[in-house]
Amino acid sequence: MGTRVLIADDEPNIVLSLSFLLRRAGYEVLTAADGAQALALIRSARPRLVLLDGAMPGLSGFEVCEAVRADPQIRDTLILMLTAKARDVDVARGMGAGADAYVTKPFSTHALMDRIREMLA
């Protein structure tokens, strides 16, 4: 079984395309459509990496990131913020919340997959 990756995003097209690419690359993929579901899956399924949208229903990706970093049981989870929030203040907020990487939408799937492989190496 491959490394477990969680895609937390409320945009079905992004979830579908990234799920396909990640599975094809050998990763086990979990998905969540809102922040509360993402946090619950991080706590229960312990993915190694989370692709976390900044703006989701319920808890935002930024709030999920802060909650992960505040919880000693899951704080070592790798977090890549994958969001349309591209202003400097948004990037600073994401990195300040504890994200390991920040990628803005739209993104190159090739470059994103390279970044994921690099983070999980």
All heavy atoms as an XYZ file, in Angstrom:
907
protein
N       0.848     -1.184      0.000
C       0.000      0.000      0.000
C       0.890      1.243      0.000
O       1.884      1.304      0.689
C      -0.897     -0.030      1.234
C      -1.917      1.093      1.259
S      -3.119      0.928      2.584
C      -3.990     -0.519      2.070
N       0.515      2.238     -0.819
C       1.314      3.441     -0.959
C       1.130      4.401      0.200
O       0.325      4.185      1.097
N       1.893      5.445      0.174
C       1.791      6.502      1.159
C       0.409      7.145      1.069
O      -0.092      7.409     -0.014
C       2.882      7.552      0.893
O       4.148      6.901      0.945
C       2.833      8.671      1.914
N      -0.185      7.413      2.229
C      -1.544      7.966      2.272
C      -1.521      9.487      2.138
O      -0.805     10.177      2.863
C      -2.175      7.567      3.605
C      -3.655      7.822      3.688
C      -4.237      7.221      4.943
N      -4.230      5.772      4.826
C      -4.250      4.931      5.855
N      -4.275      5.379      7.078
N      -4.251      3.636      5.653
N      -2.322      9.992      1.185
C      -2.437     11.428      0.927
C      -3.907     11.812      1.017
O      -4.765     11.125      0.460
C      -1.881     11.785     -0.464
C      -2.083     13.267     -0.771
C      -0.406     11.416     -0.572
N      -4.197     12.898      1.704
C      -5.567     13.416      1.805
C      -5.688     14.660      0.936
O      -4.885     15.590      1.059
C      -5.893     13.771      3.258
C      -7.202     14.544      3.496
C      -8.423     13.724      3.079
C      -7.297     14.972      4.955
N      -6.711     14.672      0.071
C      -7.052     15.868     -0.702
C      -8.260     16.482     -0.021
O      -9.337     15.890      0.003
C      -7.397     15.529     -2.161
C      -6.250     14.790     -2.835
C      -7.749     16.801     -2.930
C      -6.636     14.175     -4.178
N      -8.100     17.675      0.540
C      -9.198     18.381      1.206
C      -9.537     19.601      0.381
O      -8.839     20.619      0.422
C      -8.795     18.771      2.621
N     -10.601     19.484     -0.403
C     -10.981     20.555     -1.329
C     -12.456     20.403     -1.648
O     -12.945     19.284     -1.789
C     -10.132     20.449     -2.610
C     -10.102     21.747     -3.398
O     -11.180     22.313     -3.673
O      -9.000     22.184     -3.742
N     -13.165     21.520     -1.771
C     -14.598     21.465     -2.076
C     -14.889     21.628     -3.557
O     -16.046     21.761     -3.946
C     -15.373     22.492     -1.250
C     -14.946     23.923     -1.542
O     -13.846     24.125     -2.082
O     -15.727     24.836     -1.222
N     -13.846     21.596     -4.408
C     -14.041     21.675     -5.851
C     -13.897     20.269     -6.446
O     -12.784     19.749     -6.546
C     -13.012     22.621     -6.474
C     -13.179     24.060     -6.013
C     -12.170     24.993     -6.640
O     -11.917     24.870     -7.853
O     -11.619     25.830     -5.908
N     -15.039     19.653     -6.836
C     -15.006     18.252     -7.291
C     -14.049     18.001     -8.454
O     -13.413     16.944     -8.503
C     -16.455     17.977     -7.712
C     -17.271     19.002     -6.997
C     -16.388     20.192     -6.817
N     -13.913     18.936     -9.384
C     -13.025     18.712    -10.526
C     -11.567     18.612    -10.099
O     -10.805     17.820    -10.652
C     -13.189     19.825    -11.570
C     -14.529     19.753    -12.270
O     -15.158     18.701    -12.313
N     -14.976     20.882    -12.793
N     -11.176     19.416     -9.136
C      -9.802     19.338     -8.633
C      -9.578     18.027     -7.898
O      -8.572     17.352     -8.097
C      -9.491     20.554     -7.729
C      -9.364     21.798     -8.605
C      -8.236     20.320     -6.892
C      -9.097     23.070     -7.875
N     -10.558     17.636     -7.063
C     -10.431     16.382     -6.318
C     -10.328     15.206     -7.286
O      -9.467     14.330     -7.130
C     -11.626     16.200     -5.353
C     -11.597     14.815     -4.709
C     -11.617     17.287     -4.292
N     -11.159     15.199     -8.309
C     -11.173     14.101     -9.275
C      -9.839     14.002    -10.021
O      -9.245     12.923    -10.112
C     -12.320     14.302    -10.261
C     -12.575     13.171    -11.244
C     -13.018     11.915    -10.527
C     -13.623     13.595    -12.263
N      -9.350     15.121    -10.527
C      -8.119     15.060    -11.319
C      -6.901     14.745    -10.447
O      -6.053     13.937    -10.832
C      -7.908     16.358    -12.099
O      -7.772     17.445    -11.230
N      -6.831     15.348     -9.258
C      -5.686     15.047     -8.389
C      -5.742     13.615     -7.861
O      -4.704     12.958     -7.729
C      -5.624     16.046     -7.231
C      -5.205     17.469     -7.613
C      -5.188     18.361     -6.384
C      -3.846     17.474     -8.304
N      -6.936     13.122     -7.568
C      -7.069     11.728     -7.115
C      -6.518     10.785     -8.177
O      -5.775      9.844     -7.871
C      -8.535     11.374     -6.848
O      -9.021     12.071     -5.745
N      -6.888     11.034     -9.428
C      -6.413     10.189    -10.526
C      -4.889     10.208    -10.611
O      -4.240      9.158    -10.673
C      -7.031     10.656    -11.847
C      -6.472      9.951    -13.040
C      -6.870      8.667    -13.359
C      -5.516     10.575    -13.838
C      -6.328      8.005    -14.460
C      -4.973      9.923    -14.933
C      -5.385      8.632    -15.245
N      -4.321     11.408    -10.603
C      -2.865     11.526    -10.730
C      -2.122     10.879     -9.558
O      -1.119     10.189     -9.752
C      -2.475     13.005    -10.829
C      -2.873     13.715    -12.116
C      -2.635     15.218    -11.988
C      -2.108     13.144    -13.299
N      -2.631     11.097     -8.362
C      -1.959     10.544     -7.183
C      -2.064      9.017     -7.146
O      -1.096      8.332     -6.820
C      -2.540     11.160     -5.910
C      -2.148     12.626     -5.674
C      -3.047     13.264     -4.631
C      -0.692     12.717     -5.251
N      -3.238      8.488     -7.473
C      -3.390      7.020     -7.498
C      -2.483      6.408     -8.567
O      -1.864      5.364     -8.337
C      -4.856      6.647     -7.738
C      -5.706      6.862     -6.514
C      -7.113      6.259     -6.655
N      -7.833      6.436     -5.421
C      -8.820      7.326     -5.252
N      -9.235      8.073     -6.244
N      -9.410      7.437     -4.072
N      -2.427      7.048     -9.715
C      -1.573      6.553    -10.788
C      -0.108      6.558    -10.365
O       0.685      5.722    -10.805
C      -1.763      7.401    -12.045
C      -1.115      6.795    -13.271
C      -1.410      7.543    -14.509
N      -0.755      8.847    -14.457
C      -0.789      9.766    -15.389
N      -1.501      9.560    -16.466
N      -0.159     10.905    -15.263
N       0.258      7.498     -9.496
C       1.642      7.580     -9.003
C       1.887      6.630     -7.829
O       2.992      6.598     -7.284
C       1.957      9.018     -8.594
N       0.851      5.885     -7.413
C       1.044      4.878     -6.381
C       0.665      5.287     -4.973
O       0.910      4.542     -4.018
N       0.050      6.444     -4.824
C      -0.346      6.894     -3.491
C      -1.749      6.394     -3.152
O      -2.591      6.226     -4.034
C      -0.335      8.427     -3.416
C       1.032      9.025     -3.634
C       1.338      9.697     -4.816
C       2.022      8.897     -2.676
C       2.593     10.237     -5.036
C       3.289      9.437     -2.886
C       3.565     10.099     -4.060
O       4.810     10.624     -4.274
N      -1.998      6.179     -1.869
C      -3.350      5.886     -1.394
C      -4.024      7.238     -1.161
O      -3.474      8.083     -0.446
C      -3.307      5.089     -0.088
C      -4.682      4.789      0.466
C      -4.628      4.081      1.803
O      -3.519      3.716      2.256
O      -5.691      3.928      2.407
N      -5.195      7.445     -1.729
C      -5.836      8.760     -1.697
C      -7.118      8.748     -0.877
O      -7.979      7.887     -1.065
C      -6.148      9.241     -3.134
C      -6.858     10.589     -3.106
C      -4.877      9.319     -3.961
N      -7.224      9.713      0.023
C      -8.446      9.981      0.767
C      -8.926     11.356      0.336
O      -8.122     12.197     -0.055
C      -8.171      9.990      2.275
C      -7.468      8.770      2.860
C      -7.047      9.054      4.291
C      -8.386      7.573      2.791
N     -10.230     11.611      0.458
C     -10.740     12.930      0.090
C     -11.685     13.454      1.162
O     -12.358     12.688      1.846
C     -11.471     12.902     -1.270
O     -12.612     12.053     -1.189
C     -10.556     12.439     -2.382
N     -11.726     14.769      1.268
C     -12.646     15.461      2.173
C     -13.138     16.710      1.464
O     -12.366     17.391      0.799
C     -11.937     15.838      3.471
N     -14.438     17.005      1.621
C     -15.030     18.154      0.929
C     -15.206     19.369      1.829
O     -15.651     20.417      1.373
C     -16.373     17.755      0.327
N     -14.867     19.235      3.111
C     -14.941     20.406      4.002
C     -13.881     20.283      5.092
O     -13.270     19.227      5.271
C     -16.349     20.585      4.582
C     -16.778     19.442      5.470
O     -16.053     19.117      6.439
O     -17.854     18.871      5.223
N     -13.693     21.377      5.800
C     -12.625     21.424      6.787
C     -12.821     20.483      7.962
O     -11.867     19.855      8.426
N     -14.039     20.358      8.442
C     -14.301     19.478      9.587
C     -14.031     18.023      9.218
O     -13.424     17.270      9.996
C     -15.738     19.663     10.065
N     -14.463     17.616      8.019
C     -14.211     16.255      7.559
C     -12.709     16.031      7.383
O     -12.193     14.965      7.722
C     -14.955     16.010      6.246
C     -14.847     14.585      5.747
C     -15.533     14.376      4.407
O     -15.738     15.312      3.644
N     -15.899     13.144      4.128
N     -12.018     17.026      6.869
C     -10.570     16.904      6.688
C      -9.870     16.691      8.027
O      -9.037     15.796      8.159
C     -10.022     18.154      6.001
N     -10.212     17.491      9.018
C      -9.570     17.360     10.327
C      -9.873     15.998     10.949
O      -8.986     15.352     11.521
C     -10.008     18.503     11.250
C      -9.275     18.628     12.569
C      -7.755     18.718     12.377
C      -9.788     19.838     13.347
N     -11.115     15.530     10.810
C     -11.475     14.207     11.342
C     -10.671     13.106     10.652
O     -10.184     12.174     11.319
C     -12.977     13.972     11.174
N     -10.499     13.208      9.332
C      -9.725     12.191      8.605
C      -8.245     12.249      8.957
O      -7.577     11.217      9.035
C      -9.912     12.372      7.095
C     -11.107     11.658      6.487
C     -11.288     12.073      5.029
C     -10.972     10.153      6.590
N      -7.724     13.439      9.163
C      -6.315     13.562      9.562
C      -6.110     12.857     10.908
O      -5.145     12.131     11.094
C      -5.887     15.040      9.642
C      -5.900     15.669      8.245
C      -4.506     15.174     10.273
C      -5.803     17.187      8.241
N      -7.067     13.039     11.815
C      -6.942     12.412     13.144
C      -7.143     10.902     13.091
O      -6.473     10.162     13.813
C      -7.937     13.053     14.109
C      -7.539     14.462     14.484
C      -8.442     15.048     15.557
N      -7.846     16.275     16.070
C      -8.500     17.410     16.204
N      -9.789     17.483     15.907
N      -7.876     18.475     16.666
N      -8.039     10.423     12.239
C      -8.356      8.990     12.236
C      -7.500      8.188     11.255
O      -7.088      7.072     11.566
C      -9.836      8.774     11.932
O     -10.140      9.207     10.614
N      -7.232      8.720     10.083
C      -6.535      7.952      9.040
C      -5.052      8.262      8.963
O      -4.306      7.528      8.312
C      -7.185      8.207      7.686
N      -4.618      9.346      9.610
C      -3.207      9.735      9.670
C      -2.513      9.760      8.304
O      -1.510      9.054      8.092
C      -2.440      8.813     10.603
C      -2.952      8.785     12.024
C      -2.655     10.112     12.695
N      -3.078     10.128     14.067
C      -2.284      9.846     15.103
N      -1.035      9.551     14.911
N      -2.753      9.890     16.320
N      -3.017     10.565      7.351
C      -2.304     10.687      6.074
C      -0.928     11.309      6.299
O      -0.735     12.087      7.234
C      -3.207     11.624      5.262
C      -3.931     12.422      6.291
C      -4.122     11.501      7.465
N       0.020     10.958      5.456
C       1.376     11.542      5.574
C       1.388     12.976      5.063
O       2.105     13.813      5.587
C       2.358     10.688      4.764
C       3.771     11.173      4.807
C       4.417     10.871      6.152
N       5.742     11.421      6.182
C       6.128     12.423      6.995
N       5.282     12.921      7.860
N       7.346     12.870      6.955
N       0.566     13.235      4.017
C       0.505     14.552      3.392
C      -0.951     14.951      3.187
O      -1.780     14.121      2.813
C       1.222     14.527      2.033
C       1.082     15.764      1.144
C       1.796     16.965      1.755
C       1.629     15.481     -0.254
N      -1.249     16.232      3.411
C      -2.574     16.777      3.160
C      -2.443     17.916      2.157
O      -1.654     18.840      2.359
C      -3.229     17.307      4.454
C      -4.608     17.887      4.159
C      -3.308     16.216      5.499
N      -3.220     17.824      1.057
C      -3.360     18.942      0.124
C      -4.585     19.691      0.601
O      -5.702     19.167      0.557
C      -3.554     18.432     -1.304
C      -2.483     17.466     -1.818
C      -2.806     17.030     -3.240
C      -1.107     18.086     -1.750
N      -4.389     20.911      1.086
C      -5.429     21.593      1.851
C      -5.847     22.895      1.187
O      -5.056     23.834      1.091
C      -4.858     21.860      3.250
C      -5.761     22.356      4.343
C      -6.941     21.419      4.575
C      -4.957     22.496      5.640
N      -7.111     22.924      0.746
C      -7.675     24.141      0.160
C      -7.841     25.183      1.267
O      -8.226     24.854      2.393
C      -9.023     23.802     -0.481
C      -9.639     24.974     -1.226
O      -8.947     25.970     -1.483
O     -10.834     24.872     -1.554
N      -7.579     26.433      0.929
C      -7.702     27.490      1.930
C      -9.135     27.822      2.279
O      -9.453     28.109      3.429
N     -10.025     27.789      1.278
C     -11.419     28.187      1.491
C     -12.337     26.988      1.306
O     -12.592     26.558      0.193
C     -11.791     29.277      0.495
N     -12.776     26.419      2.422
C     -13.704     25.287      2.395
C     -14.846     25.586      3.352
O     -14.700     26.404      4.280
C     -12.995     24.002      2.853
C     -11.947     23.507      1.907
S     -11.295     21.906      2.429
C     -10.391     22.373      3.899
N     -15.988     24.913      3.163
C     -17.092     25.086      4.112
C     -16.681     24.636      5.523
O     -15.819     23.778      5.674
C     -18.182     24.158      3.558
C     -17.785     23.839      2.160
C     -16.301     24.000      2.084
N     -17.322     25.210      6.489
C     -17.004     24.850      7.881
C     -15.682     25.466      8.264
O     -15.504     26.670      8.207
N     -14.735     24.654      8.645
C     -13.393     25.138      8.962
C     -12.649     25.461      7.672
O     -12.667     24.673      6.729
C     -12.599     24.075      9.713
C     -13.090     23.657     11.084
C     -12.287     22.455     11.570
C     -12.962     24.811     12.058
N     -11.978     26.599      7.621
C     -11.145     26.913      6.458
C      -9.877     26.060      6.496
O      -9.534     25.491      7.536
C     -10.763     28.393      6.456
O      -9.772     28.645      7.434
N      -9.191     25.999      5.380
C      -7.935     25.274      5.361
C      -6.919     25.862      6.339
O      -6.137     25.138      6.945
N      -6.949     27.160      6.499
C      -6.035     27.809      7.442
C      -6.336     27.350      8.877
O      -5.426     27.073      9.653
C      -6.152     29.332      7.330
C      -5.804     29.853      5.968
C      -6.799     30.228      5.075
C      -4.482     29.948      5.552
C      -6.480     30.700      3.807
C      -4.148     30.418      4.291
C      -5.150     30.790      3.411
N      -7.628     27.261      9.203
C      -8.026     26.800     10.546
C      -7.664     25.334     10.759
O      -7.233     24.945     11.851
C      -9.529     27.022     10.755
C      -9.907     28.486     10.814
C     -11.406     28.734     10.719
O     -12.109     27.998      9.971
O     -11.868     29.659     11.386
N      -7.833     24.514      9.719
C      -7.454     23.101      9.821
C      -5.950     22.998     10.052
O      -5.486     22.244     10.913
C      -7.859     22.319      8.551
C      -7.279     20.912      8.564
C      -9.383     22.275      8.414
N      -5.171     23.778      9.304
C      -3.714     23.762      9.452
C      -3.306     24.134     10.881
O      -2.477     23.457     11.494
C      -3.090     24.714      8.437
S      -1.295     24.604      8.330
N      -3.915     25.171     11.421
C      -3.610     25.580     12.799
C      -3.975     24.483     13.798
O      -3.228     24.228     14.750
C      -4.351     26.876     13.129
C      -3.808     28.074     12.387
C      -4.702     29.310     12.471
O      -5.861     29.202     12.945
O      -4.240     30.378     12.040
N      -5.123     23.839     13.580
C      -5.560     22.766     14.483
C      -4.608     21.575     14.433
O      -4.304     20.965     15.472
C      -6.984     22.332     14.125
N      -4.114     21.250     13.243
C      -3.163     20.138     13.102
C      -1.874     20.463     13.851
O      -1.343     19.649     14.609
C      -2.881     19.851     11.610
C      -1.679     18.918     11.435
C      -4.122     19.265     10.943
N      -1.369     21.663     13.668
C      -0.099     22.029     14.322
C      -0.241     22.134     15.841
O       0.740     21.963     16.569
C       0.420     23.355     13.759
C       0.829     23.269     12.309
C       1.908     22.220     12.078
N       2.293     22.153     10.663
C       2.237     21.050      9.928
N       1.856     19.903     10.475
N       2.581     21.061      8.666
N      -1.457     22.382     16.330
C      -1.680     22.493     17.777
C      -1.902     21.135     18.439
O      -1.911     21.047     19.670
C      -2.888     23.397     18.034
N      -2.077     20.081     17.657
C      -2.381     18.752     18.200
C      -1.125     17.890     18.155
O      -0.662     17.505     17.084
C      -3.498     18.113     17.361
C      -3.963     16.776     17.921
O      -3.182     16.098     18.626
O      -5.110     16.405     17.627
N      -0.545     17.551     19.308
C       0.706     16.785     19.311
C       0.598     15.423     18.636
O       1.603     14.872     18.193
C       1.046     16.633     20.799
C      -0.045     17.250     21.567
C      -1.015     17.886     20.643
N      -0.595     14.857     18.541
C      -0.769     13.537     17.926
C      -0.618     13.582     16.407
O      -0.291     12.569     15.794
C      -2.147     12.971     18.282
C      -2.379     12.813     19.764
C      -1.413     11.815     20.392
O      -1.189     10.741     19.844
N      -0.829     12.171     21.529
N      -0.893     14.736     15.786
C      -0.887     14.809     14.321
C      -0.035     15.956     13.780
O      -0.002     16.192     12.582
C      -2.336     14.949     13.779
C      -3.047     16.145     14.410
C      -3.102     13.657     13.991
C      -4.415     16.444     13.836
N       0.665     16.659     14.644
C       1.373     17.872     14.213
C       2.468     17.624     13.197
O       2.894     18.529     12.500
C       1.930     18.646     15.400
C       3.135     18.049     16.048
C       3.821     18.975     17.037
N       2.878     19.800     17.758
C       2.968     20.141     19.024
N       3.995     19.722     19.723
N       2.084     20.896     19.604
N       2.931     16.365     13.055
C       3.975     16.090     12.071
C       3.418     15.799     10.676
O       4.175     15.509      9.747
C       4.870     14.946     12.537
C       4.109     13.649     12.697
O       2.862     13.687     12.774
O       4.745     12.586     12.738
N       2.108     15.904     10.494
C       1.493     15.723      9.180
C       1.997     16.807      8.224
O       1.990     17.990      8.574
C      -0.046     15.841      9.295
O      -0.510     14.917     10.267
C      -0.720     15.580      7.955
N       2.433     16.403      7.047
C       2.870     17.379      6.049
C       1.648     18.069      5.458
O       0.659     17.403      5.132
C       3.660     16.690      4.941
C       4.988     16.073      5.354
C       5.547     15.214      4.224
C       5.978     17.156      5.746
N       1.708     19.386      5.328
C       0.580     20.147      4.781
C       1.053     21.018      3.628
O       1.962     21.826      3.775
C      -0.074     21.022      5.864
C      -0.688     20.130      6.945
C      -1.146     21.935      5.242
C      -1.305     20.882      8.103
N       0.393     20.813      2.481
C       0.616     21.660      1.316
C      -0.677     22.430      1.090
O      -1.692     21.825      0.758
C       0.967     20.806      0.099
C       1.361     21.552     -1.179
C       2.257     20.671     -2.031
C       0.170     21.994     -1.991
N      -0.644     23.725      1.319
C      -1.818     24.561      1.059
C      -1.960     24.680     -0.459
O      -1.003     25.034     -1.145
C      -1.669     25.951      1.671
C      -1.614     25.993      3.195
S      -3.129     25.503      4.031
C      -4.277     26.742      3.470
N      -3.145     24.369     -0.975
C      -3.425     24.414     -2.416
C      -4.673     25.268     -2.574
O      -5.784     24.793     -2.401
C      -3.654     22.994     -2.942
C      -3.840     22.848     -4.440
C      -2.604     23.319     -5.189
C      -4.151     21.411     -4.788
N      -4.459     26.549     -2.877
C      -5.562     27.485     -2.753
C      -5.518     28.594     -3.801
O      -4.449     28.902     -4.330
C      -5.550     28.098     -1.330
O      -6.603     29.046     -1.216
C      -4.225     28.757     -1.013
N      -6.679     29.173     -4.065
C      -6.759     30.317     -4.972
C      -6.370     31.607     -4.259
O      -6.228     32.646     -4.902
C      -8.184     30.435     -5.520
N      -6.201     31.566     -2.962
C      -5.816     32.747     -2.197
C      -4.330     32.994     -2.445
O      -3.480     32.333     -1.850
C      -6.128     32.551     -0.716
C      -7.624     32.420     -0.459
C      -7.918     32.351      1.007
C      -9.395     32.366      1.260
N     -10.042     33.632      0.965
N      -4.055     33.954     -3.344
C      -2.697     34.125     -3.849
C      -2.029     35.435     -3.429
O      -0.900     35.701     -3.829
C      -2.711     34.031     -5.368
N      -2.721     36.242     -2.621
C      -2.082     37.492     -2.200
C      -0.952     37.182     -1.218
O      -0.951     36.145     -0.555
C      -3.106     38.403     -1.525
C      -4.239     38.842     -2.454
C      -5.246     39.656     -1.713
N      -5.760     38.860     -0.594
C      -6.468     39.349      0.414
N      -6.762     40.621      0.458
N      -6.879     38.573      1.373
N      -0.004     38.102     -1.119
C       1.119     37.902     -0.192
C       0.631     37.651      1.226
O       1.177     36.814      1.940
C       2.051     39.118     -0.207
C       2.845     39.220     -1.497
O       2.902     38.230     -2.254
O       3.403     40.302     -1.745
N      -0.424     38.369      1.635
C      -0.951     38.201      2.987
C      -1.541     36.800      3.180
O      -1.459     36.225      4.271
C      -1.983     39.315      3.323
C      -3.230     39.189      2.463
C      -2.332     39.322      4.795
N      -2.118     36.217      2.104
C      -2.665     34.854      2.198
C      -1.537     33.835      2.361
O      -1.631     32.915      3.177
C      -3.477     34.520      0.941
C      -4.664     35.437      0.752
O      -5.340     35.753      1.758
O      -4.912     35.840     -0.399
N      -0.476     34.009      1.558
C       0.662     33.093      1.654
C       1.272     33.180      3.058
O       1.567     32.152      3.685
C       1.716     33.409      0.577
C       2.938     32.516      0.746
C       1.129     33.251     -0.824
N       1.415     34.406      3.555
C       1.974     34.595      4.895
C       1.079     33.944      5.949
O       1.568     33.330      6.902
C       2.145     36.090      5.190
N      -0.242     34.053      5.757
C      -1.169     33.427      6.712
C      -1.016     31.904      6.688
O      -0.999     31.256      7.727
C      -2.607     33.822      6.381
C      -3.618     33.242      7.339
C      -5.020     33.707      7.040
N      -5.939     33.082      7.976
C      -7.215     32.880      7.735
N      -7.734     33.305      6.602
N      -7.983     32.292      8.623
N      -0.917     31.335      5.481
C      -0.773     29.884      5.359
C       0.523     29.385      5.969
O       0.533     28.414      6.718
N       1.601     30.060      5.664
C       2.889     29.629      6.215
C       2.928     29.892      7.723
O       3.500     29.114      8.477
C       4.032     30.334      5.496
C       4.095     30.029      3.985
S       4.061     28.268      3.552
C       5.713     27.777      4.021
N       2.281     30.992      8.144
C       2.202     31.288      9.571
C       1.365     30.270     10.333
O       1.585     30.030     11.525
N       0.396     29.682      9.651
C      -0.440     28.649     10.271
C       0.304     27.326     10.395
O      -0.163     26.409     11.067
C      -1.720     28.458      9.458
N       1.446     27.234      9.707
C       2.261     26.032      9.830
C       2.336     25.172      8.583
O       2.828     24.042      8.654
N       1.856     25.676      7.439
C       1.946     24.888      6.210
C       3.408     24.648      5.849
O       4.268     25.492      6.093
C       1.241     25.614      5.064
N       3.674     23.485      5.262
C       5.023     23.164      4.815
C       5.297     23.712      3.420
O       6.452     23.916      3.054
C       5.214     21.642      4.806
C       5.095     21.059      6.199
O       6.005     21.300      7.007
O       4.079     20.404      6.487
N       4.237     23.906      2.647
C       4.369     24.445      1.294
C       3.066     25.142      0.929
O       2.016     24.863      1.506
C       4.671     23.330      0.301
N       3.149     26.055     -0.057
C       1.983     26.840     -0.460
C       1.987     26.935     -1.969
O       2.931     27.444     -2.568
C       2.076     28.236      0.162
C       0.783     29.017      0.203
C       0.044     29.082      1.365
C       0.322     29.691     -0.917
C      -1.141     29.810      1.436
C      -0.860     30.418     -0.863
C      -1.579     30.479      0.315
O      -2.749     31.184      0.378
N       0.948     26.407     -2.610
C       0.822     26.424     -4.064
C      -0.502     27.103     -4.393
O      -1.539     26.776     -3.808
C       0.852     24.993     -4.644
C       0.572     25.004     -6.147
C       2.183     24.317     -4.348
N      -0.483     28.037     -5.345
C      -1.705     28.751     -5.685
C      -2.349     28.181     -6.940
O      -1.679     27.638     -7.811
C      -1.426     30.255     -5.883
O      -0.454     30.414     -6.909
C      -0.942     30.888     -4.591
N      -3.691     28.291     -6.985
C      -4.486     27.893     -8.153
C      -4.572     29.087     -9.098
O      -4.688     30.205     -8.616
C      -5.888     27.488     -7.723
C      -5.929     26.309     -6.781
C      -7.364     26.075     -6.324
C      -7.456     24.958     -5.313
N      -8.811     24.820     -4.744
N      -4.565     28.887    -10.392
C      -4.368     27.612    -11.074
C      -2.924     27.147    -10.952
O      -2.017     27.950    -10.726
C      -4.726     27.932    -12.527
C      -4.428     29.391    -12.677
C      -4.722     29.994    -11.336
N      -2.729     25.847    -11.086
C      -1.397     25.287    -10.891
C      -1.096     24.299    -12.017
O      -1.997     23.786    -12.677
C      -1.302     24.584     -9.537
C      -2.363     23.532     -9.345
C      -2.167     22.228     -9.738
C      -3.583     23.869     -8.761
C      -3.145     21.273     -9.582
C      -4.573     22.916     -8.592
C      -4.361     21.608     -9.006
N       0.170     24.032    -12.201
C       0.617     23.013    -13.156
C       0.576     21.666    -12.439
O       1.198     21.510    -11.384
C       2.052     23.329    -13.604
O       2.705     22.149    -14.010
N      -0.166     20.703    -13.003
C      -0.236     19.398    -12.341
C       1.143     18.733    -12.311
O       1.475     18.061    -11.338
C      -1.248     18.471    -13.039
O      -0.938     18.387    -14.423
C      -2.661     18.985    -12.857
N       1.936     18.945    -13.359
C       3.281     18.364    -13.394
C       4.137     18.942    -12.251
O       4.798     18.204    -11.517
C       3.932     18.631    -14.748
C       5.287     18.056    -14.893
N       5.510     16.714    -15.110
C       6.510     18.633    -14.813
C       6.803     16.499    -15.161
N       7.438     17.651    -14.992
N       4.101     20.264    -12.103
C       4.890     20.899    -11.036
C       4.364     20.490     -9.659
O       5.150     20.279     -8.722
C       4.842     22.421    -11.188
N       3.037     20.369     -9.523
C       2.472     19.954     -8.232
C       2.897     18.527     -7.884
O       3.288     18.256     -6.745
C       0.949     20.058     -8.260
C       0.260     19.638     -6.959
C       0.654     20.555     -5.803
C      -1.254     19.618     -7.131
N       2.840     17.623     -8.851
C       3.250     16.242     -8.578
C       4.734     16.188     -8.208
O       5.124     15.427     -7.319
C       2.946     15.349     -9.787
C       1.461     15.097     -9.999
S       0.621     14.323     -8.595
C       1.441     12.724     -8.570
N       5.564     16.995     -8.874
C       6.988     17.051     -8.505
C       7.141     17.516     -7.061
O       7.946     16.973     -6.296
C       7.758     17.997     -9.435
C       8.003     17.396    -10.811
O       7.794     16.176    -10.990
O       8.393     18.167    -11.713
N       6.367     18.515     -6.685
C       6.442     19.045     -5.303
C       6.004     18.001     -4.296
O       6.615     17.846     -3.236
C       5.565     20.299     -5.210
C       5.712     21.071     -3.940
C       7.068     21.782     -3.935
N       7.265     22.571     -2.747
C       7.025     23.864     -2.668
N       6.580     24.516     -3.693
N       7.249     24.506     -1.550
N       4.951     17.261     -4.623
C       4.457     16.210     -3.732
C       5.522     15.122     -3.562
O       5.812     14.693     -2.441
C       3.133     15.626     -4.276
C       2.018     16.668     -4.121
C       2.771     14.318     -3.584
C       0.747     16.333     -4.866
N       6.093     14.677     -4.666
C       7.146     13.643     -4.586
C       8.315     14.142     -3.730
O       8.866     13.394     -2.923
C       7.637     13.276     -5.980
C       6.671     12.420     -6.751
C       7.298     11.966     -8.089
N       6.286     11.463     -8.979
C       5.683     12.200     -9.927
N       6.045     13.443    -10.134
N       4.750     11.678    -10.677
N       8.678     15.402     -3.924
C       9.779     15.992     -3.162
C       9.452     16.022     -1.667
O      10.289     15.680     -0.833
C       9.999     17.411     -3.686
C      11.078     18.202     -3.029
C      11.103     19.615     -3.613
O      11.403     19.759     -4.808
O      10.795     20.557     -2.876
N       8.223     16.397     -1.329
C       7.840     16.471      0.087
C       7.812     15.085      0.734
O       8.103     14.945      1.917
C       6.466     17.145      0.237
C       6.480     18.624     -0.084
S       4.852     19.381      0.073
C       4.717     19.482      1.874
N       7.438     14.063     -0.025
C       7.293     12.717      0.534
C       8.573     11.884      0.415
O       8.601     10.743      0.873
C       6.129     11.997     -0.147
C       4.759     12.586      0.172
C       3.683     11.946     -0.686
C       4.439     12.453      1.652
N       9.616     12.456     -0.177
C      10.872     11.701     -0.350
C      11.578     11.499      0.979
O      11.421     12.207      1.918
C      11.778     12.428     -1.325
